[in-house]
Amino acid sequence: MATLLVQNIRLLAENTRDLGLEVNSKKTRCLVTRSNASCFAYRQLMTNYGNFEEVPEFIYLGAFITNRN
């Protein structure tokens, strides 16, 4: 699973770079929506583009999203 996420982060970074944008790893978080525990060591997804912290919940456009949804 982590390998697929790393590949997706790479694709995201490459395609946004083509548009003049950059993924900010200090502001970007990831949420795993599985019923069991974290799939990352130390709750971080480590890539060449930065380390992305795993979070159990966040608010998106006013909606409260959790890893239990």
ROKEGU-699864 format. One record per atom (N, C-alpha, C): z, x, y; residue number from 0; atom name; chain; residue in one letter. Coordinates in Angstrom, 2 decimals. Atoms other than C-alpha are relative to their C-alpha. Layout:
residues N
+---------+---------+---------+-----+-------+--------+---------+
!      zz !      xx !      yy ! num ! atomo ! cadena ! residuo !
+---------+---------+---------+-----+-------+--------+---------+
!       Z !       X !       Y ! NUM !    CA !      A !       a !
...
+---------+---------+---------+-----+-------+--------+---------+
END
This chain:
residues 69
+---------+---------+---------+-----+-------+--------+---------+
!      zz !      xx !      yy ! num ! atomo ! cadena ! residuo !
+---------+---------+---------+-----+-------+--------+---------+
!    0.00 !    0.82 !   -1.20 !   0 !     N !      A !       m !
!    0.00 !    0.00 !    0.00 !   0 !    CA !      A !       m !
!    0.00 !    0.87 !    1.26 !   0 !     C !      A !       m !
!   -0.08 !   -0.86 !   -1.19 !   1 !     N !      A !       a !
!    0.91 !    2.75 !    2.47 !   1 !    CA !      A !       a !
!   -1.33 !    0.69 !    0.25 !   1 !     C !      A !       a !
!    1.30 !   -0.66 !   -0.16 !   2 !     N !      A !       t !
!   -2.43 !    4.47 !    1.82 !   2 !    CA !      A !       t !
!   -0.99 !   -0.93 !    0.69 !   2 !     C !      A !       t !
!    0.88 !    0.97 !   -0.64 !   3 !     N !      A !       l !
!   -4.29 !    1.31 !    2.78 !   3 !    CA !      A !       l !
!    0.36 !   -0.17 !    1.47 !   3 !     C !      A !       l !
!   -0.43 !    0.11 !   -1.40 !   4 !     N !      A !       l !
!   -2.23 !    1.00 !    5.97 !   4 !    CA !      A !       l !
!   -0.42 !    1.23 !    0.80 !   4 !     C !      A !       l !
!    0.42 !   -1.23 !   -0.69 !   5 !     N !      A !       v !
!   -2.93 !    4.63 !    6.86 !   5 !    CA !      A !       v !
!   -1.49 !   -0.04 !    0.28 !   5 !     C !      A !       v !
!    1.45 !    0.13 !   -0.20 !   6 !     N !      A !       q !
!   -6.66 !    4.00 !    6.37 !   6 !    CA !      A !       q !
!   -0.30 !   -0.99 !    1.13 !   6 !     C !      A !       q !
!    0.21 !    0.99 !   -1.06 !   7 !     N !      A !       n !
!   -6.45 !    0.91 !    8.59 !   7 !    CA !      A !       n !
!    0.38 !    0.55 !    1.37 !   7 !     C !      A !       n !
!   -0.39 !   -0.63 !   -1.27 !   8 !     N !      A !       i !
!   -4.61 !    2.86 !   11.31 !   8 !    CA !      A !       i !
!   -1.09 !    0.96 !    0.45 !   8 !     C !      A !       i !
!    1.08 !   -0.94 !   -0.33 !   9 !     N !      A !       r !
!   -7.33 !    5.53 !   11.15 !   9 !    CA !      A !       r !
!   -1.21 !   -0.75 !    0.55 !   9 !     C !      A !       r !
!    1.13 !    0.81 !   -0.48 !  10 !     N !      A !       l !
!  -10.06 !    2.89 !   11.51 !  10 !    CA !      A !       l !
!    0.27 !   -0.59 !    1.37 !  10 !     C !      A !       l !
!   -0.38 !    0.56 !   -1.29 !  11 !     N !      A !       l !
!   -8.20 !    1.24 !   14.37 !  11 !    CA !      A !       l !
!   -0.10 !    1.06 !    1.10 !  11 !     C !      A !       l !
!    0.02 !   -1.07 !   -1.00 !  12 !     N !      A !       a !
!   -7.76 !    4.55 !   16.20 !  12 !    CA !      A !       a !
!   -1.43 !    0.45 !    0.31 !  12 !     C !      A !       a !
!    1.38 !   -0.45 !   -0.22 !  13 !     N !      A !       e !
!  -11.40 !    5.59 !   15.70 !  13 !    CA !      A !       e !
!   -0.80 !   -1.04 !    0.78 !  13 !     C !      A !       e !
!    0.79 !    1.03 !   -0.67 !  14 !     N !      A !       n !
!  -12.86 !    2.25 !   16.79 !  14 !    CA !      A !       n !
!    0.48 !   -0.28 !    1.41 !  14 !     C !      A !       n !
!   -0.47 !    0.21 !   -1.36 !  15 !     N !      A !       t !
!  -10.61 !    1.82 !   19.81 !  15 !    CA !      A !       t !
!   -0.34 !    1.19 !    0.89 !  15 !     C !      A !       t !
!    0.39 !   -1.20 !   -0.77 !  16 !     N !      A !       r !
!  -11.38 !    5.40 !   20.89 !  16 !    CA !      A !       r !
!   -1.43 !   -0.15 !    0.52 !  16 !     C !      A !       r !
!    1.38 !    0.25 !   -0.42 !  17 !     N !      A !       d !
!  -15.07 !    4.40 !   21.01 !  17 !    CA !      A !       d !
!   -0.06 !   -0.91 !    1.22 !  17 !     C !      A !       d !
!   -0.07 !    0.91 !   -1.14 !  18 !     N !      A !       l !
!  -14.05 !    1.75 !   23.56 !  18 !    CA !      A !       l !
!    0.78 !    0.58 !    1.18 !  18 !     C !      A !       l !
!   -0.78 !   -0.64 !   -1.06 !  19 !     N !      A !       g !
!  -12.01 !    4.21 !   25.63 !  19 !    CA !      A !       g !
!    1.48 !   -0.37 !   -0.05 !  19 !     C !      A !       g !
!   -1.40 !    0.39 !    0.16 !  20 !     N !      A !       l !
!   -8.68 !    2.91 !   24.30 !  20 !    CA !      A !       l !
!    0.70 !    0.96 !   -0.95 !  20 !     C !      A !       l !
!   -0.78 !   -0.87 !    0.87 !  21 !     N !      A !       e !
!   -5.89 !    4.74 !   22.52 !  21 !    CA !      A !       e !
!    1.19 !   -0.77 !   -0.57 !  21 !     C !      A !       e !
!   -1.17 !    0.63 !    0.63 !  22 !     N !      A !       v !
!   -3.27 !    3.51 !   20.03 !  22 !    CA !      A !       v !
!    1.23 !    0.80 !    0.40 !  22 !     C !      A !       v !
!   -1.23 !   -0.66 !   -0.42 !  23 !     N !      A !       n !
!    0.16 !    4.30 !   21.46 !  23 !    CA !      A !       n !
!    1.03 !   -0.13 !   -1.11 !  23 !     C !      A !       n !
!   -0.92 !    0.06 !    1.14 !  24 !     N !      A !       s !
!    2.35 !    5.20 !   18.48 !  24 !    CA !      A !       s !
!    1.45 !   -0.23 !    0.43 !  24 !     C !      A !       s !
!   -1.36 !    0.25 !   -0.48 !  25 !     N !      A !       k !
!    5.47 !    4.97 !   20.65 !  25 !    CA !      A !       k !
!    0.24 !   -1.49 !    0.24 !  25 !     C !      A !       k !
!   -0.14 !    1.44 !   -0.25 !  26 !     N !      A !       k !
!    4.78 !    1.27 !   21.34 !  26 !    CA !      A !       k !
!   -0.44 !   -0.85 !   -1.19 !  26 !     C !      A !       k !
!    0.54 !    0.74 !    1.13 !  27 !     N !      A !       t !
!    3.10 !    0.27 !   18.07 !  27 !    CA !      A !       t !
!    1.00 !    0.01 !   -1.16 !  27 !     C !      A !       t !
!   -0.92 !    0.16 !    1.13 !  28 !     N !      A !       r !
!    5.27 !   -1.04 !   15.22 !  28 !    CA !      A !       r !
!   -0.76 !   -0.67 !   -1.13 !  28 !     C !      A !       r !
!    0.62 !    0.71 !    1.12 !  29 !     N !      A !       c !
!    4.43 !   -2.37 !   11.77 !  29 !    CA !      A !       c !
!    1.03 !   -0.90 !   -0.67 !  29 !     C !      A !       c !
!   -0.84 !    0.98 !    0.67 !  30 !     N !      A !       l !
!    5.81 !   -5.34 !    9.90 !  30 !    CA !      A !       l !
!   -0.58 !   -0.22 !   -1.39 !  30 !     C !      A !       l !
!    0.43 !    0.21 !    1.38 !  31 !     N !      A !       v !
!    5.61 !   -5.54 !    6.11 !  31 !    CA !      A !       v !
!    0.49 !   -1.38 !   -0.42 !  31 !     C !      A !       v !
!   -0.37 !    1.36 !    0.38 !  32 !     N !      A !       t !
!    5.55 !   -9.13 !    4.91 !  32 !    CA !      A !       t !
!    0.01 !   -0.14 !   -1.52 !  32 !     C !      A !       t !
!   -0.20 !    0.07 !    1.45 !  33 !     N !      A !       r !
!    6.66 !   -8.60 !    1.34 !  33 !    CA !      A !       r !
!    1.41 !   -0.49 !   -0.26 !  33 !     C !      A !       r !
!   -1.33 !    0.54 !    0.31 !  34 !     N !      A !       s !
!    9.61 !  -10.15 !   -0.41 !  34 !    CA !      A !       s !
!    1.01 !    1.08 !   -0.33 !  34 !     C !      A !       s !
!   -0.95 !   -1.06 !    0.34 !  35 !     N !      A !       n !
!   11.11 !   -6.82 !   -1.45 !  35 !    CA !      A !       n !
!    0.15 !    0.98 !    1.16 !  35 !     C !      A !       n !
!   -0.39 !   -0.93 !   -1.07 !  36 !     N !      A !       a !
!   12.35 !   -3.84 !    0.55 !  36 !    CA !      A !       a !
!   -1.19 !    0.75 !    0.58 !  36 !     C !      A !       a !
!    0.98 !   -0.81 !   -0.71 !  37 !     N !      A !       s !
!   10.48 !   -1.42 !    2.78 !  37 !    CA !      A !       s !
!   -0.84 !    0.83 !   -0.96 !  37 !     C !      A !       s !
!    0.86 !   -0.84 !    0.84 !  38 !     N !      A !       c !
!    7.54 !    0.48 !    1.34 !  38 !    CA !      A !       c !
!   -0.18 !    1.39 !    0.60 !  38 !     C !      A !       c !
!    0.15 !   -1.29 !   -0.66 !  39 !     N !      A !       f !
!    7.88 !    3.47 !    3.70 !  39 !    CA !      A !       f !
!    1.29 !    0.80 !   -0.10 !  39 !     C !      A !       f !
!   -1.18 !   -0.87 !   -0.05 !  40 !     N !      A !       a !
!   10.20 !    6.44 !    3.52 !  40 !    CA !      A !       a !
!    0.56 !   -0.03 !    1.41 !  40 !     C !      A !       a !
!   -0.69 !    0.01 !   -1.29 !  41 !     N !      A !       y !
!   12.74 !    6.27 !    6.35 !  41 !    CA !      A !       y !
!   -0.50 !   -1.10 !    0.93 !  41 !     C !      A !       y !
!    0.52 !    1.14 !   -0.77 !  42 !     N !      A !       r !
!   11.12 !    2.97 !    7.46 !  42 !    CA !      A !       r !
!   -1.00 !    0.42 !    1.08 !  42 !     C !      A !       r !
!    1.06 !   -0.45 !   -0.90 !  43 !     N !      A !       q !
!    8.26 !    4.85 !    9.12 !  43 !    CA !      A !       q !
!   -1.28 !    0.21 !   -0.77 !  43 !     C !      A !       q !
!    1.32 !   -0.28 !    0.54 !  44 !     N !      A !       l !
!    4.55 !    4.94 !    8.40 !  44 !    CA !      A !       l !
!   -0.50 !    1.24 !    0.73 !  44 !     C !      A !       l !
!    0.39 !   -1.27 !   -0.62 !  45 !     N !      A !       m !
!    3.51 !    8.55 !    9.03 !  45 !    CA !      A !       m !
!   -1.50 !    0.22 !   -0.17 !  45 !     C !      A !       m !
!    1.45 !   -0.23 !    0.01 !  46 !     N !      A !       t !
!   -0.13 !    9.21 !    9.97 !  46 !    CA !      A !       t !
!   -0.32 !    1.18 !    0.89 !  46 !     C !      A !       t !
!    0.46 !   -1.05 !   -0.93 !  47 !     N !      A !       n !
!   -2.17 !   11.84 !   11.81 !  47 !    CA !      A !       n !
!    0.00 !   -0.49 !    1.44 !  47 !     C !      A !       n !
!    0.03 !    0.60 !   -1.33 !  48 !     N !      A !       y !
!   -2.10 !    9.45 !   14.77 !  48 !    CA !      A !       y !
!    1.38 !   -0.29 !    0.54 !  48 !     C !      A !       y !
!   -1.38 !    0.23 !   -0.42 !  49 !     N !      A !       g !
!    1.69 !    9.29 !   14.98 !  49 !    CA !      A !       g !
!    0.79 !   -0.70 !   -1.09 !  49 !     C !      A !       g !
!   -0.87 !    0.70 !    0.92 !  50 !     N !      A !       n !
!    4.63 !    7.74 !   13.22 !  50 !    CA !      A !       n !
!    0.25 !   -1.41 !    0.53 !  50 !     C !      A !       n !
!   -0.15 !    1.39 !   -0.39 !  51 !     N !      A !       f !
!    4.84 !    3.96 !   13.27 !  51 !    CA !      A !       f !
!    1.24 !   -0.57 !   -0.67 !  51 !     C !      A !       f !
!   -1.26 !    0.54 !    0.50 !  52 !     N !      A !       e !
!    8.26 !    2.37 !   12.90 !  52 !    CA !      A !       e !
!   -0.22 !   -1.36 !   -0.64 !  52 !     C !      A !       e !
!    0.03 !    1.31 !    0.64 !  53 !     N !      A !       e !
!    8.65 !   -0.51 !   10.48 !  53 !    CA !      A !       e !
!    1.12 !   -0.85 !    0.58 !  53 !     C !      A !       e !
!   -1.00 !    0.92 !   -0.55 !  54 !     N !      A !       v !
!   10.46 !   -3.52 !   11.96 !  54 !    CA !      A !       v !
!    0.10 !   -1.24 !   -0.88 !  54 !     C !      A !       v !
!   -0.15 !    1.20 !    0.81 !  55 !     N !      A !       p !
!   11.88 !   -6.61 !   10.22 !  55 !    CA !      A !       p !
!   -0.43 !   -1.27 !    0.73 !  55 !     C !      A !       p !
!    0.35 !    1.19 !   -0.79 !  56 !     N !      A !       e !
!   10.91 !   -8.99 !   13.07 !  56 !    CA !      A !       e !
!   -0.54 !    0.43 !    1.36 !  56 !     C !      A !       e !
!    0.45 !   -0.21 !   -1.38 !  57 !     N !      A !       f !
!    9.17 !   -9.26 !   16.44 !  57 !    CA !      A !       f !
!   -0.43 !   -1.33 !    0.59 !  57 !     C !      A !       f !
!    0.47 !    1.20 !   -0.69 !  58 !     N !      A !       i !
!    8.06 !  -11.80 !   19.01 !  58 !    CA !      A !       i !
!   -1.44 !    0.26 !    0.44 !  58 !     C !      A !       i !
!    1.41 !   -0.12 !   -0.35 !  59 !     N !      A !       y !
!    4.30 !  -12.30 !   19.41 !  59 !    CA !      A !       y !
!   -0.44 !   -1.29 !    0.66 !  59 !     C !      A !       y !
!    0.44 !    1.16 !   -0.77 !  60 !     N !      A !       l !
!    3.03 !  -14.65 !   22.11 !  60 !    CA !      A !       l !
!    1.01 !   -1.15 !   -0.08 !  60 !     C !      A !       l !
!   -1.07 !    0.99 !    0.01 !  61 !     N !      A !       g !
!    6.38 !  -16.42 !   22.08 !  61 !    CA !      A !       g !
!    0.44 !   -0.48 !   -1.36 !  61 !     C !      A !       g !
!   -0.37 !    0.41 !    1.36 !  62 !     N !      A !       a !
!    6.49 !  -16.88 !   18.29 !  62 !    CA !      A !       a !
!    0.82 !    1.09 !   -0.64 !  62 !     C !      A !       a !
!   -0.89 !   -0.93 !    0.68 !  63 !     N !      A !       f !
!    9.29 !  -15.24 !   16.33 !  63 !    CA !      A !       f !
!   -0.54 !    0.23 !   -1.41 !  63 !     C !      A !       f !
!    0.60 !   -0.37 !    1.29 !  64 !     N !      A !       i !
!    7.72 !  -13.43 !   13.34 !  64 !    CA !      A !       i !
!    0.99 !    0.89 !   -0.75 !  64 !     C !      A !       i !
!   -0.90 !   -0.82 !    0.81 !  65 !     N !      A !       t !
!    9.87 !  -12.01 !   10.52 !  65 !    CA !      A !       t !
!   -0.71 !    0.41 !   -1.29 !  65 !     C !      A !       t !
!    0.57 !   -0.42 !    1.27 !  66 !     N !      A !       n !
!    9.20 !  -10.23 !    7.25 !  66 !    CA !      A !       n !
!    0.29 !   -1.01 !   -1.10 !  66 !     C !      A !       n !
!   -0.28 !    1.06 !    0.97 !  67 !     N !      A !       r !
!   10.44 !  -13.39 !    5.51 !  67 !    CA !      A !       r !
!   -0.88 !   -1.23 !    0.21 !  67 !     C !      A !       r !
!    0.88 !    1.16 !   -0.28 !  68 !     N !      A !       n !
!    7.79 !  -15.75 !    7.00 !  68 !    CA !      A !       n !
!   -0.95 !   -0.24 !   -1.17 !  68 !     C !      A !       n !
+---------+---------+---------+-----+-------+--------+---------+
END
